[in-house]
């Protein structure tokens, strides 16, 4: 565990997140005095100076500081100097050089887009990252490339545009690394119909409210939406079609099919019938030993078979997800997976870096697994990028998470004109997203004011079923109906 102290400021979250960059997957406690056992980091904001002190077993070992000129610091600059002081200290102590410097935000490309909107040149944007936050040139350029890829789509946004997100939180089993709000069907089979009934009620409300908006994209995510039966999927899509003008207005209708063991030809045909034009088939790895280890109840051969079936049925935009840094995987294993991906030639490839989530089985049994170190992971990321380039794909969206192995990033690659519009909109937050289902988060965006308001649904399936009227009331209040 790691202890930390804050003095003359209240930025607890910012202090903890920068500490986590150097000491990931531990427990972090704010205290008032250096602890006699273990590591304590003290952050002090003084006049003209942010100070960070490192204590080991209660004894001061190192100190670092960052000077600043303006006595009336903006909140953003205050966060920057405080994080920079801790970053300089821990970089020296650990001899770790994080690729993203002391940027801890989820959306680096969004920052670049904001700078470009203010009139910054591309060179100034790069310097903002490399000099202002010690980001490596490579990661700064990646952020710029993604931001530029997003701008054409973002430039078309209008205040009245909206995307619809529909959450299906059920999965056949829970994967080792997963902490999403997902419920194994073995335990929740008798709740599926009750959940869908509540979901349809929320969709009906949203459908009525959305009639004055222009629906641009639809995304059905999870969990694993294809955990539903073909008949349940048909009923879901019928309800969505009856309540929203999807076929007329939506540019994109995406279903996160996800686990190959849940996808059948019948379900794919149902999706095609209702106008789904983008699906995601997510193997995570093409190594059978890893699939078995992480709890995926399907074979590599099943992945290939269902992918071929989807192509035969006529899906011409297929995304596939990979996770780098899975337990016991080597650089050679990743290269093998990428070679297999190249043979399939999906239209989108989303490359995730493993994040050790607090509520995952991986976190609960952390000592049982060997994880990839940062150096090896960097090689894996380079291999994935190389194969994406071979497949004539370019990065078009990116995001980061807490507790990512090696403090890296997730990158979406796509073939020309095959971007997932919803992914860009959800990352950049320049577009309304109305969301239905357990754990779903609705976002209303005021483009002119650059302001985002959020309306959250409860995460528990049982609570969602029991409190569906409350979820609708929350939206009525949020929408000011």
Buried (B, 14 or more C-beta within 10 A) or exposed (E): EBBBBBEEBEBEEBBBBBBBBBBBBBEBEEEEEBBEEBBBBBBBBEEEEBBBBBBBEEEEEBEBBBEBEEEEBEEEEBBBBBBBBBBBBBBEBEEBEBBBBBBBEBBBBBBBBBBBEEEBEBEEBBEBBBEEBBBBEBBBBBBBBBBBBBBEBBEEBEEEBBBBBBBBBBBBBBBBBBBBBBBEBEEBEEBBEBBBEBBBBBBBBBBEBBEEBBBBBBBBBBBBBBBBBBEBBBBBBBBBBEBBEBEEBBBBBBBBBBBBBBBBBEBBBBBBEBBBBBBBBBBBBBBEEBBEBBBBBBBBEBBBBBBEBBBEEEBEBBBBBBBBBBBBBEBEBBBBBBEBBBEBBBBBBBBBBBBBBEEBBBBEEEEEBEBBEBEBBBBBBEBBBEBBEEBEBBBBBBBBBBBBBBBBBBBBBBBEEBBBBBBBBBBBBBBBBBBBBBBBEBBBBEBEEEEBEEBEBBBBBBBBBEBBEEBBEBBEEBBEE
